[in-house]
């Protein structure tokens, strides 16, 4: 299935295009933010947006306004592979497509249609269209928009599969103003970079690149979504950078890793696949024409992408988690979030460099999602995030940093750090390599027991307070206090 792509960029990153893979088929969307990255901590309460899982992009031809006829030097001619309608782009879109094909080393006899919308014709995007859910594990762990971010979609590409297996691609360019101007309008140069990015996505759709990549990805303890996004988007960002140098007489403008390191938790997580994906693509390929060879032997974790490891290096460690048989809350799912998610979450409460250092020892993780069974009460959620680190020293560094994160969430009440009833936190040390972070509703974080060893962990939601109980570690005979008190967190000295 062709996967939807969501493009995200910060003005500070110097370039506008970038995308983010979701599990929904449909649009490849380019989004730009005009706000600077911020050091302000993000919380789940700082947005009014609450949604369910993302659906296909709601923007459509019907609600984007009427086309306007205007004088334009660059209009499509019969026989062009790319046919453009709408606002004047200010450059030859067909030539841009030919350039990107040349960079990719492919020859196609078909091209996407392009619909160009002026600022007046463009409907603003909001964060609910990115699938952000205020009750999600992501939001509970601080990866949430800070207030109402200034974000807009600069363009998107939509693949359509015909009954005969053929693929057609439609590209929509938004906020187009050929005379340029301040603020959101995309002038010709900015729009050309955006279109080069989206044309690479069109080529990926035509070539079946995402299917090729998906066939070679492993699901063994990794976050496939972030890995896939990083490779698909890393290729597109790599292309837009090289395109500027080769065809626009400009220096190749790579994403700013330093700025990304100090961006907000939400921006870090959204932009990570583009920033680090571009860097990893450059690490693995020698030219733009080789971009698809990366899909035949892809990395298996965001750790490998963030640190430029080959697929057989620094593989995830063994880690198994299970729900205790006597658990009083239902266990709904288990998944892996990866080092990028860990680093972004830590950024919500500590500095960018501290978050990077504490996350660098990531070895494996599993997130278990629990929900209460009471039909009389509103649904309440709890999350048990088991993290295994490469060694005891790395685990110790994480716990020390995470203590600061816990204190940033709120005061210590009844054995948990509390923002409100639905956002409480407690850390349980399982072994010298493994910890469990309990998050969510107060009933879950105060009544849950986590036991096990470095590789096998059992999580049980009980009907009694557990914040001052003790459990037996399977690694040794030492009792470990299951509590959020600083003594149990045991910061490094």
C-alpha positions as CSV (number, residue, x, y, z in Angstrom):
1,X,0.0,0.0,0.0
2,X,1.3,3.5,-0.8
3,X,1.8,5.3,2.4
4,X,0.9,8.9,3.1
5,X,3.7,11.4,3.6
6,X,3.6,14.4,5.8
7,X,6.2,17.1,5.3
8,X,7.4,19.2,8.2
9,X,10.0,21.9,8.4
10,X,11.2,24.8,10.6
11,X,12.3,28.1,9.2
12,X,15.5,27.7,11.2
13,X,16.3,24.6,9.3
14,X,16.9,26.7,6.1
15,X,14.7,24.5,3.9
16,X,11.0,24.1,3.7
17,X,10.2,20.6,2.4
18,X,10.2,17.4,4.4
19,X,7.7,14.6,5.1
20,X,6.5,12.2,7.7
21,X,5.1,8.7,7.0
22,X,1.8,7.6,8.6
23,X,-0.1,4.4,8.3
24,X,-2.8,5.9,6.1
25,X,-2.7,5.7,2.4
26,X,-3.1,9.0,0.6
27,X,-1.4,12.3,0.5
28,X,2.2,13.2,0.6
29,X,2.1,16.6,2.4
30,X,4.7,19.4,2.8
31,X,4.3,21.4,6.0
32,X,6.3,24.5,7.1
33,X,6.5,26.1,10.5
34,X,7.4,29.8,10.7
35,X,8.1,29.8,14.4
36,X,11.6,29.3,15.8
37,X,12.4,26.2,17.8
38,X,11.9,26.8,21.5
39,X,13.4,25.8,24.8
40,X,10.0,26.0,26.5
41,X,8.9,22.7,27.9
42,X,5.9,21.1,26.1
43,X,3.0,19.4,27.9
44,X,0.0,17.5,26.9
45,X,-2.3,20.4,28.1
46,X,-0.8,23.1,25.9
47,X,-3.0,22.3,23.0
48,X,-6.7,22.2,22.6
49,X,-6.5,19.8,19.8
50,X,-7.8,16.3,20.5
51,X,-8.3,13.7,17.7
52,X,-8.5,10.1,16.9
53,X,-6.1,8.3,14.5
54,X,-5.1,10.3,11.5
55,X,-7.2,10.0,8.3
56,X,-6.4,11.0,4.8
57,X,-5.6,14.7,4.4
58,X,-8.9,16.7,4.5
59,X,-7.7,19.3,2.0
60,X,-9.4,18.7,-1.3
61,X,-9.8,20.4,-4.7
62,X,-13.3,21.3,-3.7
63,X,-12.4,23.3,-0.6
64,X,-9.3,25.0,-1.9
65,X,-11.0,27.8,-3.7
66,X,-11.5,28.5,-7.4
67,X,-8.6,28.7,-9.9
68,X,-7.6,32.1,-11.0
69,X,-6.5,32.9,-14.5
70,X,-3.5,35.2,-14.5
71,X,-0.7,36.1,-16.8
72,X,2.3,33.7,-16.4
73,X,5.5,33.2,-18.3
74,X,5.5,29.5,-17.4
75,X,2.5,27.6,-18.5
76,X,2.3,24.0,-19.4
77,X,2.6,23.0,-23.0
78,X,1.1,20.0,-24.8
79,X,3.5,17.1,-24.5
80,X,4.9,18.2,-21.1
81,X,5.1,15.3,-18.6
82,X,4.0,17.7,-15.9
83,X,0.8,19.7,-16.4
84,X,0.3,22.7,-14.1
85,X,-3.0,24.4,-13.3
86,X,-3.7,27.4,-11.0
87,X,-1.6,30.2,-9.6
88,X,1.6,31.0,-11.5
89,X,4.7,29.2,-10.0
90,X,7.2,31.5,-11.6
91,X,9.4,28.7,-13.0
92,X,9.2,25.8,-15.4
93,X,7.7,22.9,-13.3
94,X,8.2,20.4,-16.2
95,X,12.0,21.2,-16.3
96,X,12.2,20.7,-12.5
97,X,10.7,17.2,-12.9
98,X,13.2,16.4,-15.7
99,X,16.0,17.6,-13.4
100,X,14.8,15.4,-10.5
101,X,14.5,12.4,-12.8
102,X,18.1,13.0,-14.0
103,X,19.3,13.2,-10.4
104,X,17.4,9.9,-9.6
105,X,18.9,8.1,-12.6
106,X,15.4,7.1,-13.9
107,X,13.5,7.7,-17.2
108,X,9.8,7.8,-16.8
109,X,7.2,8.4,-19.5
110,X,4.7,9.8,-17.0
111,X,4.6,12.7,-14.6
112,X,2.4,14.1,-11.9
113,X,-0.2,16.8,-12.4
114,X,0.3,20.0,-10.3
115,X,-2.4,22.2,-8.9
116,X,-1.0,25.5,-7.7
117,X,-2.9,27.5,-5.1
118,X,-2.4,31.1,-4.1
119,X,-2.4,32.1,-0.4
120,X,-6.0,33.2,-0.7
121,X,-7.1,29.9,-2.1
122,X,-5.2,27.9,0.6
123,X,-7.0,26.6,3.7
124,X,-4.8,26.6,6.8
125,X,-3.8,23.2,8.3
126,X,-4.2,22.5,12.0
127,X,-2.5,20.0,14.3
128,X,-5.5,17.7,14.3
129,X,-4.8,17.0,10.7
130,X,-1.4,15.6,11.8
131,X,-3.2,13.0,13.9
132,X,-2.0,14.5,17.2
133,X,-3.9,13.0,20.1
134,X,-3.8,14.7,23.5
135,X,-4.4,11.4,25.3
136,X,-1.7,9.4,23.4
137,X,1.5,8.1,24.9
138,X,3.4,10.7,22.9
139,X,1.5,13.5,24.5
140,X,1.7,12.0,28.0
141,X,5.4,11.9,27.7
142,X,5.7,15.6,26.7
143,X,5.9,15.4,22.9
144,X,3.1,17.8,22.4
145,X,2.7,21.2,20.6
146,X,3.5,24.3,22.7
147,X,0.3,26.2,22.6
148,X,-0.8,26.9,19.0
149,X,2.2,26.4,16.7
150,X,2.4,28.4,13.5
151,X,2.3,25.5,11.0
152,X,1.2,25.3,7.4
153,X,1.2,22.8,4.6
154,X,3.3,24.0,1.7
155,X,2.3,21.1,-0.6
156,X,1.5,17.5,-1.0
157,X,1.5,14.6,-3.5
158,X,-1.4,12.1,-3.7
159,X,-0.9,8.7,-5.4
160,X,-3.9,7.0,-6.9
161,X,-3.7,3.3,-8.0
162,X,-5.7,2.3,-11.0
163,X,-7.4,-1.1,-11.4
164,X,-4.7,-2.1,-13.8
165,X,-2.0,-1.5,-11.3
166,X,-0.9,1.8,-12.7
167,X,-0.1,4.8,-10.5
168,X,-1.1,8.4,-11.0
169,X,0.2,11.2,-8.8
170,X,-1.3,14.6,-8.1
171,X,0.7,17.4,-6.5
172,X,-0.9,20.4,-4.8
173,X,1.3,23.4,-4.1
174,X,0.0,25.8,-1.6
175,X,0.6,29.5,-0.6
176,X,2.1,30.2,-4.1
177,X,2.9,33.8,-4.9
178,X,5.3,34.3,-7.9
179,X,6.1,37.8,-6.7
180,X,7.3,36.5,-3.3
181,X,6.6,38.6,-0.3
182,X,6.9,38.2,3.5
183,X,5.4,35.5,5.6
184,X,3.8,32.4,4.3
185,X,3.7,33.0,0.5
186,X,6.1,30.8,-1.4
187,X,8.1,32.7,-3.9
188,X,9.6,31.0,-7.0
189,X,12.8,29.8,-5.4
190,X,11.2,28.5,-2.2
191,X,8.4,26.8,-4.3
192,X,11.0,25.2,-6.6
193,X,12.7,23.5,-3.7
194,X,9.4,22.3,-2.3
195,X,8.4,21.0,-5.7
196,X,11.7,19.2,-6.2
197,X,11.1,17.4,-2.9
198,X,7.6,16.4,-3.9
199,X,8.7,15.3,-7.3
200,X,11.1,12.9,-5.7
201,X,8.1,11.5,-3.8
202,X,6.2,11.2,-7.1
203,X,9.2,9.2,-8.5
204,X,9.1,7.0,-5.3
205,X,5.4,6.4,-5.9
206,X,6.0,5.5,-9.6
207,X,9.0,3.3,-8.9
208,X,7.3,1.5,-5.9
209,X,10.1,2.6,-3.6
210,X,8.0,2.4,-0.4
211,X,6.9,-1.2,-1.2
212,X,10.5,-2.0,-2.0
213,X,11.6,-0.6,1.4
214,X,8.7,-2.2,3.3
215,X,9.6,-5.7,1.9
216,X,13.1,-5.4,3.4
217,X,12.2,-3.9,6.8
218,X,12.1,-6.2,9.8
219,X,9.5,-5.8,12.6
220,X,11.7,-7.5,15.3
221,X,11.7,-4.9,18.1
222,X,12.0,-1.7,16.1
223,X,9.7,1.2,15.3
224,X,9.1,0.6,11.6
225,X,7.2,3.8,11.1
226,X,10.0,6.1,12.1
227,X,12.6,4.0,10.3
228,X,10.6,4.1,7.1
229,X,9.9,7.8,7.4
230,X,13.6,8.5,7.9
231,X,14.6,6.7,4.8
232,X,11.8,7.9,2.5
233,X,12.1,11.5,3.7
234,X,15.9,11.4,4.1
235,X,16.0,10.7,0.4
236,X,13.7,13.6,-0.4
237,X,15.6,16.1,1.8
238,X,18.9,14.9,0.3
239,X,17.5,15.6,-3.2
240,X,16.3,19.1,-2.3
241,X,19.7,19.9,-0.9
242,X,21.6,18.6,-3.9
243,X,19.1,20.1,-6.3
244,X,19.8,23.6,-5.0
245,X,23.5,23.2,-5.7
246,X,23.1,21.5,-9.1
247,X,20.3,23.5,-10.7
248,X,19.8,26.8,-8.7
249,X,23.4,28.1,-8.3
250,X,23.2,27.8,-4.5
251,X,25.1,26.0,-1.9
252,X,23.6,22.6,-0.9
253,X,21.5,23.5,2.2
254,X,21.4,20.5,4.5
255,X,19.2,20.5,7.6
256,X,20.7,22.1,10.7
257,X,21.4,19.3,13.1
258,X,22.5,21.8,15.9
259,X,19.2,23.7,15.6
260,X,17.3,20.5,15.7
261,X,19.1,19.3,18.8
262,X,17.8,22.4,20.7
263,X,14.3,22.5,19.2
264,X,11.2,21.7,21.2
265,X,10.3,18.1,22.0
266,X,7.5,18.1,19.4
267,X,9.6,19.7,16.7
268,X,12.4,17.3,17.5
269,X,10.2,14.2,17.0
270,X,8.5,15.5,13.9
271,X,11.7,16.7,12.3
272,X,14.0,14.0,13.4
273,X,13.4,11.6,10.5
274,X,14.1,14.5,8.0
275,X,17.2,15.9,9.7
276,X,18.8,12.6,10.7
277,X,17.4,10.8,7.7
278,X,19.1,13.1,5.3
279,X,22.4,12.7,7.2
280,X,22.0,8.9,7.2
281,X,21.2,8.9,3.4
282,X,24.4,10.8,2.7
283,X,26.3,8.3,4.9
284,X,25.0,5.3,2.9
285,X,24.9,6.5,-0.7
286,X,27.5,8.3,-2.9
287,X,25.1,10.0,-5.3
288,X,21.4,10.8,-5.7
289,X,21.1,8.1,-8.4
290,X,21.9,5.5,-5.7
291,X,19.1,6.5,-3.3
292,X,17.0,3.4,-3.8
293,X,19.9,1.0,-3.0
294,X,19.4,2.1,0.6
295,X,16.0,0.5,0.5
296,X,17.5,-3.0,-0.3
297,X,19.5,-3.1,2.9
298,X,17.8,-0.6,5.3
299,X,18.7,0.0,9.0
300,X,16.5,-1.6,11.6
301,X,16.3,1.1,14.2
302,X,16.3,4.9,14.7
303,X,19.5,4.3,16.8
304,X,21.3,3.2,13.7
305,X,20.0,6.1,11.7
306,X,20.9,8.7,14.4
307,X,24.4,7.4,14.8
308,X,25.3,6.3,11.3
309,X,25.5,2.6,12.0
310,X,25.2,-0.1,9.3
311,X,22.2,-2.6,9.6
312,X,24.4,-5.2,11.3
313,X,25.9,-2.8,13.9
314,X,24.4,-1.9,17.3
315,X,21.4,-4.1,16.8
316,X,18.6,-3.9,19.5
317,X,19.1,-5.9,22.6
318,X,16.8,-8.7,23.7
319,X,13.8,-7.5,25.6
320,X,10.4,-9.2,26.3
321,X,7.5,-7.8,28.3
322,X,4.2,-9.3,29.3
323,X,1.1,-8.4,31.3
324,X,0.7,-10.1,34.6
325,X,-2.1,-12.7,34.7
326,X,-3.9,-10.9,37.6
327,X,-3.8,-7.4,36.1
328,X,-7.1,-5.6,36.7
329,X,-6.7,-3.4,33.6
330,X,-6.8,-4.6,30.0
331,X,-3.6,-4.6,28.0
332,X,-4.3,-3.4,24.5
333,X,-1.0,-3.2,22.7
334,X,2.8,-3.4,22.8
335,X,5.2,-1.5,20.5
336,X,8.7,-0.1,20.3
337,X,9.3,3.6,20.2
338,X,13.1,3.8,19.6
339,X,15.9,6.2,20.5
340,X,14.4,9.2,18.6
341,X,11.2,9.0,20.6
342,X,13.2,8.6,23.9
343,X,15.4,11.6,23.1
344,X,12.4,13.8,22.1
345,X,10.5,12.9,25.2
346,X,13.5,13.7,27.4
347,X,13.7,17.1,25.6
348,X,10.4,18.0,27.1
349,X,12.0,18.3,30.5
350,X,15.8,18.7,30.0
351,X,18.2,20.5,27.7
352,X,18.8,19.2,24.2
353,X,22.4,18.0,24.9
354,X,21.3,16.3,28.2
355,X,18.5,14.5,26.3
356,X,20.9,13.4,23.6
357,X,23.4,12.0,26.2
358,X,20.7,10.2,28.2
359,X,19.1,8.6,25.2
360,X,22.4,7.5,23.5
361,X,22.6,4.3,25.5
362,X,19.3,3.0,24.3
363,X,19.4,-0.7,23.7
364,X,15.7,-1.6,23.4
365,X,12.3,-0.6,24.6
366,X,8.6,-1.7,24.7
367,X,5.6,0.3,25.5
368,X,2.5,-1.5,26.9
369,X,-0.8,0.3,26.7
370,X,-3.4,-0.4,29.4
371,X,-7.0,0.8,29.8
372,X,-9.5,0.4,32.6
373,X,-12.4,-2.0,32.4
374,X,-15.0,0.0,34.3
375,X,-18.1,0.7,32.2
376,X,-19.3,3.3,34.8
377,X,-16.2,5.5,34.5
378,X,-14.7,7.3,31.6
379,X,-11.8,5.4,30.0
380,X,-8.5,5.9,31.7
381,X,-5.1,5.0,30.2
382,X,-1.9,3.8,31.7
383,X,1.5,3.2,30.0
384,X,4.3,0.9,31.0
385,X,7.5,1.9,29.1
386,X,10.3,-0.7,29.6
387,X,13.7,0.6,28.6
388,X,16.8,-1.5,28.4
389,X,20.2,0.3,28.1
390,X,23.5,-1.0,26.6
391,X,25.1,-1.3,30.1
392,X,24.8,-0.3,33.7
393,X,26.6,3.0,33.2
394,X,24.2,4.1,30.4
395,X,21.2,3.1,32.6
396,X,22.6,5.1,35.5
397,X,23.0,8.2,33.2
398,X,19.4,7.9,32.0
399,X,18.0,7.6,35.5
400,X,19.9,10.7,36.6
401,X,18.6,12.7,33.7
402,X,15.1,11.3,34.0
403,X,14.9,12.4,37.6
404,X,15.2,15.9,36.3
405,X,12.5,15.1,33.8
406,X,10.2,13.8,36.5
407,X,10.6,16.9,38.6
408,X,9.8,19.1,35.6
409,X,6.4,17.3,35.3
410,X,5.2,18.4,38.6
411,X,5.4,17.9,42.4
412,X,5.8,14.5,44.1
413,X,2.3,13.5,45.5
414,X,1.4,10.1,46.9
415,X,4.5,8.5,45.4
416,X,4.1,9.8,41.9
417,X,5.1,13.0,40.1
418,X,1.9,14.6,39.1
419,X,0.7,17.2,36.6
420,X,-2.9,16.3,37.0
421,X,-4.9,13.1,37.5
422,X,-4.3,11.8,34.0
423,X,-0.6,12.8,33.8
424,X,1.3,11.1,36.6
425,X,4.7,9.4,36.5
426,X,6.8,6.9,38.4
427,X,10.0,5.1,37.6
428,X,10.8,1.5,38.6
429,X,14.4,0.1,38.5
430,X,14.2,-3.6,37.4
431,X,18.0,-4.3,37.0
432,X,21.2,-2.5,36.4
433,X,20.3,-2.2,32.7
434,X,16.5,-2.0,32.7
435,X,13.9,0.4,34.1
436,X,10.1,0.7,33.7
437,X,8.5,4.2,33.4
438,X,4.9,4.1,34.5
439,X,2.8,7.0,33.1
440,X,-0.8,8.0,32.7
441,X,-3.7,8.0,35.1
442,X,-2.9,8.2,38.8
443,X,-4.7,4.9,39.5
444,X,-2.4,3.1,37.1
445,X,0.9,4.6,38.2
446,X,0.2,4.1,41.9
447,X,-1.2,0.6,41.7
448,X,1.1,-1.1,39.2
449,X,3.9,-3.5,39.9
450,X,6.8,-4.2,37.5
451,X,9.1,-7.2,38.1
452,X,11.7,-9.1,36.1
453,X,15.3,-8.9,34.9
454,X,17.2,-7.1,32.2
455,X,15.6,-9.1,29.4
456,X,12.2,-10.2,30.7
457,X,9.7,-7.9,32.5
458,X,6.2,-8.5,33.8
459,X,3.8,-5.6,34.4
460,X,0.7,-6.0,36.6
461,X,-1.9,-3.5,37.4
462,X,-3.3,-4.3,40.9
463,X,-6.2,-2.9,43.0
464,X,-3.9,-1.7,45.8
465,X,-1.4,1.1,46.3
466,X,2.1,-0.1,45.3
467,X,4.2,3.1,45.7
468,X,5.7,1.9,49.0
469,X,5.9,-1.8,48.3
470,X,9.0,-3.8,47.5
471,X,9.6,-6.4,44.9
472,X,12.2,-9.1,44.2
473,X,14.5,-8.6,41.2
474,X,15.1,-11.8,39.2
475,X,18.7,-10.7,38.6
476,X,19.8,-11.0,42.2
477,X,18.4,-11.2,45.7
478,X,18.5,-7.5,46.4
479,X,15.1,-5.9,47.1
480,X,14.4,-2.8,45.0
481,X,11.9,-0.3,46.3
482,X,9.1,0.4,43.8
483,X,8.5,4.1,44.3
484,X,9.0,7.5,42.7
485,X,11.0,8.7,45.7
486,X,14.4,10.1,44.8
487,X,16.1,7.2,46.8
488,X,14.6,4.7,44.4
489,X,15.6,6.7,41.4
490,X,19.1,6.8,42.7
491,X,20.8,9.5,40.7
492,X,24.4,8.9,39.6
493,X,27.0,10.4,42.0
